[in-house]
Amino acid sequence: MTRARRLPRAAAVFGAIVAVVVLGGAAPAAATPQVMTRDAIIDLAKSAMGYSYYWGHGSWRSDGATLGSCSGSCPSCTHSGAYGADCSGLAAKVWQVPSPSPITTDAHPYSTYNFRNDTTWWTPIDRASAQRADAFVYNANGAGHIFIYESGDPWGDVWAYECKGCSYGCVHDLRSVSSSYVAIRRVSLEAAAQTGTLTGAVYADHGVGSADMTERLAGAAVTLSSGQTTTAAAGDALWSFDLAPGSYSVTATAAGFQPGSRTCTVSAAQTEWCSVGLVRTAAPAQDGGTSPADAGPAPDGASGDGGGAPADGGVTLDDGGHVIGPPVGCDELGICDLTPDAPPVGLQSGCAAGGAASASLAVALALLLLLLRAFRRTAR
């Protein structure tokens, strides 16, 4: 085939390729940043702290290994190690612009010139309205710097995450912000969920509620109706939850106390106190007296059941209280033995004197019978 005949065919093939690329095989559009939270941005920034300053680069590891080192004055500095970042490399990586990128993948898509002048994936904001995870950037006369804002006075001293320079590396520090800086904010930020705080103490309720919370119940278990649990802190027995707005039932339990509950309402960005008082469990009733079986032995000279043998000088009684035996110390005729220390019979106490009287009456009756018999004999 002659050269002249090959050219038209080559042109036709080239045209077909162009048509495929332009009409049916065009390259996909550039990826766009994913929605991120401010917390996620700050977490990425924290993971870079301690790494070396690496001019024109942006990568690090999450485990803090292989930090690298920088020496000299950039851009004519010398770096050793595979990881590190400069200021704009850090900002692009933690903001994940223009598209998601692993922190271990080295990338440096923008310079401070881009951050200061472009508005593709970020926009300038009023400096006074700067919030956590926004950035401050300046670029003028071929020099520039950018850092991630954490907190502080946007017109004074702020806490920042930055890859500061060869002799500093990537640091979290307190720094001043000159008037040359402009505040910028990444697009596609997820609005932070508004939460409130529910807090309180667990205490022993002495009958006056929260008017007396002096006895705190540290270690008490605290459970919410939404399922969260915690333990009342040592000392002051305080507890706390960060919650979405709404009503929550709080139940506290502690050994020796009845469970207690109350319902409280949480409002966004507010702190609601919801202390819970617990009533002490009643102790088992105590019997103030004693039963006969527990009364113990009877005192000397007395029987535990009112019966038994008589004491000295008494008589034995039947169930009706009648004398059924002589008094102790007297014979069957009622003649009592007297000792020098004993009182006369008539002065004896108790059944001894009664026994003597009965005996004397019997003797008198016997003598009377003898006299009657003698009288009858004389009359005959």
C-alpha positions in Angstrom: 0.0 0.0 0.0 1.4 3.3 -1.0 2.0 6.1 1.5 -0.7 8.3 -0.2 -3.2 5.6 0.3 -2.3 5.1 4.0 -2.8 8.7 5.0 -6.6 8.9 4.5 -7.0 5.7 6.5 -4.8 7.0 9.3 -6.8 10.2 9.3 -10.1 8.2 9.5 -8.8 6.2 12.5 -7.6 9.4 14.2 -11.0 11.0 13.6 -12.8 8.0 15.1 -10.6 8.1 18.2 -11.4 11.8 18.6 -15.1 11.2 18.2 -15.0 8.4 20.8 -13.2 10.6 23.3 -15.3 13.7 22.7 -18.7 12.2 22.3 -18.7 9.0 24.2 -15.6 8.6 26.2 -15.0 11.9 27.8 -13.1 11.9 31.1 -15.2 11.9 34.3 -15.8 15.2 36.0 -13.5 16.0 38.9 -14.5 14.6 42.2 -16.0 17.0 44.7 -15.4 17.2 48.5 -17.6 15.1 50.7 -19.6 16.6 53.5 -17.5 16.8 56.7 -18.1 17.8 60.3 -16.0 20.3 62.1 -15.0 17.6 64.5 -13.7 15.4 61.7 -11.5 18.2 60.4 -10.0 18.9 63.8 -9.4 15.2 64.4 -7.4 15.0 61.1 -5.4 18.1 62.2 -4.6 16.5 65.5 -3.3 13.4 63.9 -0.7 15.5 62.0 0.8 17.2 65.0 4.4 16.2 65.7 5.2 15.6 62.0 8.0 17.4 60.3 7.7 20.4 58.0 7.9 19.1 54.4 7.9 21.8 51.8 5.5 21.1 49.0 4.1 17.9 50.5 1.2 16.7 52.6 1.0 13.2 54.2 1.3 11.6 57.6 0.4 8.5 59.6 -2.4 8.1 62.2 0.0 6.3 64.6 2.5 9.1 64.8 5.3 7.0 63.4 8.1 8.1 61.0 7.9 11.8 61.8 10.7 12.8 59.5 12.9 15.8 60.0 13.7 19.1 58.3 16.8 21.3 58.3 17.8 24.5 56.6 15.6 27.3 55.4 12.8 26.5 53.0 12.3 26.4 50.1 16.0 25.5 50.1 15.6 23.1 53.1 16.5 19.5 53.4 14.0 16.9 54.5 14.4 13.2 55.5 11.6 10.7 55.8 8.5 9.9 53.7 6.0 11.9 55.8 5.4 15.5 56.6 3.5 18.6 55.3 3.8 22.3 54.8 1.1 24.7 55.8 -1.1 24.5 52.6 -0.5 20.7 52.4 -1.9 20.4 55.9 -4.9 22.6 55.2 -5.9 20.8 52.0 -5.5 17.4 53.6 -7.6 18.1 56.7 -10.3 19.9 54.7 -10.2 16.9 52.2 -10.2 19.2 49.1 -10.6 19.0 46.2 -11.6 15.4 47.0 -11.2 12.7 49.7 -7.6 11.6 50.1 -6.0 9.2 52.7 -3.7 11.0 55.1 -0.9 8.6 54.1 -1.2 9.6 50.4 1.1 12.5 49.6 -0.8 15.4 48.0 -0.3 19.1 47.7 -3.1 20.4 45.4 -3.0 24.1 46.5 -0.7 26.8 47.6 -1.5 29.7 49.9 -2.1 31.7 46.7 -5.0 29.4 45.9 -6.5 29.5 49.3 -6.3 33.3 49.4 -7.7 33.9 45.9 -9.8 31.0 44.8 -13.3 30.2 46.0 -14.0 26.8 44.5 -14.2 24.7 47.7 -14.1 27.5 50.3 -15.4 31.0 50.7 -14.2 34.1 52.6 -16.1 34.9 55.8 -16.2 37.7 58.3 -13.2 37.3 60.5 -15.3 37.8 63.7 -17.6 34.9 62.7 -14.7 32.3 62.5 -15.5 29.0 64.1 -13.7 25.9 64.9 -12.2 24.2 61.8 -12.2 27.3 59.7 -8.9 28.6 58.4 -6.9 31.9 58.3 -4.7 32.6 55.3 -2.6 35.4 53.9 -0.5 35.6 50.7 1.3 38.7 49.6 4.5 39.5 47.7 5.3 35.9 47.1 5.0 34.8 50.7 2.1 33.3 52.5 0.8 31.1 55.3 -2.4 29.3 56.3 -3.5 27.6 59.6 -6.6 25.8 60.9 -8.4 27.8 63.6 -9.5 26.1 66.8 -10.5 28.8 69.3 -9.6 32.2 70.6 -9.9 35.9 69.6 -9.9 36.1 65.8 -8.4 39.6 66.1 -5.9 38.6 68.8 -4.4 35.3 70.1 -5.9 32.0 68.9 -5.2 28.3 69.3 -4.2 26.9 65.9 -3.1 23.8 64.1 -0.3 24.6 61.6 2.8 23.3 59.9 4.8 26.4 61.0 8.2 26.0 59.4 11.3 23.8 59.1 12.5 24.5 62.7 9.0 24.1 64.2 7.3 21.3 62.3 3.5 20.7 62.6 2.3 22.1 65.9 -0.8 22.9 68.0 0.0 26.3 69.5 -1.2 29.7 70.7 -0.4 32.4 68.2 -1.3 35.9 67.2 -3.2 36.8 64.0 -2.1 39.9 62.1 -4.5 42.0 60.1 -3.0 40.5 56.9 -5.0 37.3 57.4 -8.4 36.5 55.9 -10.8 34.0 57.3 -12.1 31.3 55.0 -14.6 28.4 55.4 -14.8 25.1 53.7 -18.0 24.3 51.7 -20.1 21.3 52.5 -19.9 21.4 56.2 -22.4 19.4 58.2 -24.3 21.4 60.7 -23.4 20.4 64.2 -26.2 18.8 66.1 -27.6 21.0 68.8 -27.5 19.3 72.2 -28.1 20.2 75.8 -26.7 19.0 79.1 -28.7 17.0 81.7 -26.9 16.9 85.1 -27.6 16.5 88.8 -26.6 14.7 92.0 -28.0 11.6 93.8 -28.7 12.3 97.5 -30.5 10.8 100.5 -33.9 12.3 100.8 -34.5 13.2 104.5 -38.1 14.2 103.9 -37.5 17.8 102.6 -36.4 17.0 99.1 -33.6 19.1 97.6 -33.7 21.5 100.5 -31.3 19.1 102.2 -28.8 17.4 99.9 -26.0 17.1 102.4 -25.9 13.3 102.3 -24.6 12.4 98.8 -24.9 8.9 97.4 -21.6 8.4 95.4 -21.6 5.3 93.3 -25.4 5.3 92.7 -26.4 4.0 89.3 -28.2 6.5 87.1 -30.2 5.3 84.0 -32.1 7.4 81.4 -35.3 6.4 79.7 -33.3 6.6 76.4 -30.9 3.8 77.6 -27.8 5.7 78.7 -26.3 4.8 82.0 -23.6 6.3 84.3 -22.5 6.2 87.9 -22.7 9.1 90.4 -19.2 10.4 90.9 -17.2 10.0 94.0 -17.5 12.7 96.6 -20.3 15.0 95.2 -22.2 12.2 93.5 -22.7 14.3 90.4 -23.6 12.8 87.0 -24.0 14.3 83.5 -25.2 13.5 80.0 -25.1 15.5 76.7 -28.4 14.9 75.0 -30.6 15.9 72.1 -33.4 18.2 73.2 -36.4 16.4 74.7 -37.8 14.9 77.9 -36.0 12.2 79.8 -36.9 10.1 82.8 -34.0 9.7 85.2 -33.9 6.7 87.6 -31.3 6.4 90.3 -30.6 3.3 92.5 -28.3 2.7 95.5 -28.0 -0.1 98.0 -30.1 0.5 101.1 -32.4 3.0 99.4 -35.6 2.8 97.4 -35.2 3.6 93.7 -36.1 7.2 92.7 -37.1 8.7 89.4 -38.0 12.1 88.0 -38.5 13.5 84.5 -36.7 16.6 83.2 -36.6 18.4 79.8 -33.4 19.2 77.9 -33.1 22.3 75.7 -30.5 22.9 73.1 -27.3 24.6 74.3 -28.7 24.7 77.9 -27.9 22.9 81.1 -30.8 21.3 83.0 -30.3 20.2 86.7 -32.2 17.1 87.5 -31.0 15.8 90.9 -32.7 12.7 92.3 -33.4 12.0 96.0 -33.6 8.5 97.3 -35.5 7.4 100.5 -33.8 5.1 102.8 -35.2 1.6 103.0 -37.1 1.0 106.3 -35.2 -1.2 108.8 -37.0 -4.4 110.1 -39.3 -3.7 113.1 -37.7 -4.3 116.5 -39.9 -5.8 119.4 -39.4 -3.6 122.4 -40.5 -6.3 124.9 -39.5 -9.9 125.6 -41.6 -13.1 125.5 -41.9 -15.3 128.7 -39.7 -17.8 127.1 -37.0 -15.2 126.8 -37.5 -13.7 130.2 -34.7 -15.8 131.7 -34.6 -17.4 135.1 -36.8 -16.2 137.9 -35.0 -14.1 140.6 -33.9 -15.8 143.8 -36.9 -16.6 146.0 -39.4 -16.5 143.2 -40.6 -19.0 140.6 -40.8 -18.2 137.0 -44.4 -19.5 136.8 -45.7 -18.5 140.3 -45.6 -22.1 141.7 -43.1 -24.4 143.0 -41.6 -25.0 146.4 -42.3 -22.4 149.1 -39.6 -20.2 150.6 -38.4 -20.7 154.1 -41.3 -19.7 156.5 -44.0 -20.4 154.0 -46.5 -23.2 153.4 -47.3 -25.3 150.4 -50.6 -24.3 148.7 -52.9 -26.2 146.4 -54.4 -24.6 143.2 -57.1 -23.0 145.4 -54.6 -21.4 147.7 -55.4 -23.8 150.6 -52.7 -25.0 153.0 -51.7 -28.6 152.2 -48.7 -28.9 154.4 -47.1 -27.5 157.5 -45.0 -24.4 157.3 -41.3 -25.0 157.0 -39.7 -25.1 160.5 -42.9 -26.2 162.3 -44.0 -29.7 163.3 -47.4 -31.3 162.5 -49.0 -29.8 165.6 -47.9 -26.3 164.7 -45.2 -26.1 167.3 -42.4 -24.1 165.6 -38.8 -24.2 166.5 -37.6 -20.8 167.4 -34.0 -19.8 167.2 -32.4 -16.9 169.1 -32.6 -14.8 166.0 -36.2 -15.7 165.1 -39.1 -13.5 166.1 -41.9 -14.8 168.3 -44.5 -16.9 166.6 -47.1 -14.2 166.6 -44.7 -11.9 164.9 -43.6 -14.3 162.2 -44.5 -13.2 158.7 -46.1 -15.1 155.9 -47.5 -18.5 156.2 -45.5 -19.4 159.3 -47.7 -17.2 161.6 -50.9 -18.6 159.9 -49.7 -22.1 160.4 -49.2 -21.5 164.1 -52.7 -20.1 164.6 -54.3 -23.1 162.9 -52.3 -25.4 165.2 -53.4 -23.6 168.4 -57.0 -23.9 167.4 -56.7 -27.6 167.0 -55.2 -27.9 170.5 -58.0 -25.9 172.0 -60.6 -28.1 170.4 -58.9 -31.2 171.7 -58.8 -29.8 175.2 -62.5 -28.9 174.9 -63.3 -32.5 173.9 -61.4 -33.8 177.0 -63.4 -31.5 179.3 -66.7 -32.6 177.8 -65.9 -36.2 178.3 -64.8 -35.6 181.9 -68.0 -33.7 182.6 -70.2 -36.5 181.3 -68.4 -39.0 183.5 -69.0 -36.8 186.6 -72.7 -36.4 185.7 -73.2 -40.2 185.6 
